[in-house]
Amino acid sequence: MWKFIKEYLPYYKHYKKEIFLAVIGMIMVSASTAAIAYIIKPVLDKIFIEKNEHLLYLLPIGIIIIYFIKGVGRYIQTYYVTYIGEDVVRQIRDKFLNYILTFDMDYFKKTHSGELVSRIINDINRIQSAISHDLANFIRDILMALFLLGVVIYQSPKLAFFAIIIMPLIIYPIGKIAKKLKNLSKQSQAKTADLNKHLSEIFKNIETIKAYNAKIFEYEKFKEENLKYLKINLKTIRTSALLNPILELMNATVAAIVIIVGGHEVITGQMSVGAFFSFMTALFMMTEPIKRASNTYSNLQNAIAANERLKEIFHLKPQIVSGDKKLDNIEKIEFKNVSLKYGNNTALQNITYTAEKPVKVGLVGDSGGGKSSFVSLIMRFYDPSSGEILINGENMKRYSLEDLREKIAYIPQNVHIFNDTIAANVAYGKEIDEEKVKNALKKANLLEFVESLPEGINTVLLENGSNLSGGQKQRIAIARALYKDPDVLILDEATSALDNKSEAVIMDAINNLKDMIVFIIAHRLHTIDNADEILVFKNGQIVCKGKKEDLLEKCEEFKKLYQKSY
């Protein structure tokens, strides 16, 4: 546990004032609790036995003051502890997402989005409780136990010895239970991630589920996972529930010994009735914070397990590392004997090609031929397994990754629309210039439609653009790319969902772009009729390249593709 606390100590250095006030609140609560136990002695001895009428009116006022101080202290502690915990968790979430976003595309392809959501929400929520309330309550309860222990020792050191000697016996079962709870918590968090993954898949693929009448199939799969989650949680509850009976048995044993020894001292006159009852009150009150501290210690195992899951992510390092050289513009892209492997699968082999401004390059070939892998290397979504790619004559790895991607606009086949305004979608990641947004929409042949909407460019698009047609979504993506004013434009079958008329208008706009390198991955070959050069891919290689007319005459592979397309 101390290792866990030590890891999060650096976060607390910015909250010195808040921590000071929170500790003052804890001391007020702990000291007033001890004062309540101590005041039992004068109440019994001075009022009920010695009949002191003066104290009869003073002590009740003292009790009210003590409880007022305790209430103020609890309020101060609760507010500042919660504030610190919430703000620290905000920082952890920010740091976690910022770190994950540096990972390579390969990581996101292999890791389910539900797993990442579970870690950033559920796991960090478990840590939140620990670093705020649990940790503060643990410290407060330890302070409270120490103050009450002071009362116990003050009233009778002899009785205190008999009470305290049994306390170490409690540590062993607490340690064993805590260790088991930590392992169960890890299993529970992993199962929570599984549930998130399954739910994410259900909601993302709801059309397919309904189309194939797979509702019962998916429901049964989820029900099975949910039952496993329940069993782990029940096992956790059973283990956690052992703690209180063990503590209560220990407390009863202590109480029995103290009653025998203390009762004998009261009978023989070595101890007053008030002192004995003050001792017993403090002792019994002391068992509560000890019990709460023990339960908190067990609860902290959830946070420790969650923290270990987070550290698994923080120990990962991205393979695509940014260079530090500034890139102002892209004039030329060269592939030199480039190969790319995904695990044991070869996506590209020995690719050598040069594209220099201004040029429009068409990429064609059967599915799996290597077209998308080729453009992914330009974006540095992946790095070559061998060979090198040069930008303006220099290895692209030396350039700033942010600068590189700033100069390239990529339009994927699967368009991503954000739950935001049309303007924000077009100007994604940049400040919104309304005139520039409208100009980009005009080039994408969508401005007329957008201006017909009541809110115009300020119309909010639903999740994944569900209030747009497929063609409209693709035109939003094209406008987004053109708004960026890039040096390199990559279209990965970006016009495939458009009707022929809309596609022709957009291709005219693209064909009119000046001073740019354009790569067009095409399934419908008429979209690259005006390409300066066409690359024909097959089995990860460029088997032919040239203009359309030359390829129709000399390239058998292109002829086959052309015949399929028409």
Helices and strands as residue ranges (DSSP letters): H 2-12, H 16-38, H 40-42, I 43-49, H 53-100, H 105-110, H 113-118, I 119-123, H 124-129, I 130-134, H 135-155, H 157-164, H 168-204, H 206-211, H 215-241, H 243-267, H 273-314, E 332-342, E 345-356, E 359-365, H 371-378, E 386-391, E 394-395, G 396-398, H 401-406, E 408-411, H 422-426, H 434-443, H 447-451, G 456-458, G 463-465, H 470-483, E 488-492, H 500-511, E 517-521, G 525-528, E 533-538, E 541-546, H 548-554, H 556-565
